[in-house]
Amino acid sequence: MRRTATTSLEAFYGTPAQYMQDREKQVMAAFTSHDVTYTRQQLELLVGMPINAVCGRVRSLLDKDALVVRGEVKCHMTGKYRELLGLPEKRQ
């Protein structure tokens, strides 16, 4: 098994958490105000990305505290609950 070079590991862990990639910015652009909430499925349609790409970007944005879970909504098709995502509350 190959070992990862120390410099590669340092570069990986040295990347700022607030750095956003283009796809993350594309997801964030859908949230136009603090009142707006979407499910991952709604984001898929809104930003035009496949659901697997949306879910990965959302997870990353949740980890960076750029998005938060703001509630749940019951899906009328499956009967399952889906998370509502939104911008974090404004800090004063």
C-alpha positions in Angstrom: 0.0 0.0 0.0 1.3 3.5 -0.9 1.7 6.0 1.8 0.4 9.5 1.4 3.2 12.1 1.4 3.4 14.3 4.5 3.1 17.4 2.3 -0.1 16.1 0.8 -1.6 15.5 4.2 -0.5 19.0 5.4 -2.1 20.6 2.3 -5.3 18.7 2.9 -5.7 19.5 6.5 -4.4 23.1 6.0 -7.3 24.0 3.6 -9.6 26.6 5.3 -13.0 25.2 6.2 -14.7 28.2 4.8 -13.3 27.7 1.3 -16.2 26.9 -1.1 -15.9 25.0 -4.3 -17.8 26.0 -7.4 -20.5 23.4 -6.9 -21.0 24.5 -3.3 -21.4 28.1 -4.5 -24.0 26.9 -7.0 -26.0 25.3 -4.2 -25.6 28.4 -1.9 -26.9 30.6 -4.7 -30.3 29.0 -4.4 -30.7 30.4 -0.9 -31.7 34.1 -1.5 -32.7 35.0 2.0 -32.8 33.5 5.6 -36.5 32.7 5.1 -35.9 30.3 2.2 -35.8 26.6 2.9 -35.4 23.7 0.5 -35.2 19.9 0.7 -32.3 18.2 -1.1 -34.8 17.0 -3.8 -36.0 20.6 -4.4 -32.4 21.7 -4.7 -31.7 19.0 -7.3 -34.4 20.5 -9.5 -33.5 24.1 -8.7 -29.7 24.0 -9.4 -29.8 21.3 -12.1 -27.4 18.8 -10.4 -28.0 15.1 -9.9 -29.2 14.2 -6.4 -25.9 12.5 -5.5 -24.0 15.7 -6.3 -26.5 17.8 -4.3 -26.3 15.5 -1.3 -22.5 15.6 -1.2 -22.4 19.4 -1.5 -25.1 19.8 1.2 -23.1 17.6 3.6 -20.0 19.6 3.0 -21.9 22.9 3.5 -23.6 21.6 6.7 -20.1 20.6 8.0 -18.9 24.2 7.3 -22.0 25.7 9.0 -22.9 27.5 5.8 -26.3 25.6 5.9 -28.3 24.3 8.7 -31.3 21.9 9.1 -34.3 24.2 9.8 -37.0 21.5 10.1 -38.7 18.7 8.3 -41.5 18.3 5.7 -43.4 15.1 4.9 -43.0 14.0 1.2 -46.4 13.6 -0.4 -45.1 10.9 -2.7 -43.2 8.6 -0.3 -44.7 9.6 3.1 -41.2 10.0 4.5 -39.9 13.1 6.2 -37.2 15.2 4.5 -35.0 17.8 6.1 -35.5 21.4 5.3 -32.2 23.2 4.7 -31.6 26.9 5.1 -29.1 29.6 5.9 -28.1 29.8 9.6 -29.8 32.5 11.7 -28.1 35.9 11.6 -25.7 36.4 14.5 -25.9 39.7 16.3 
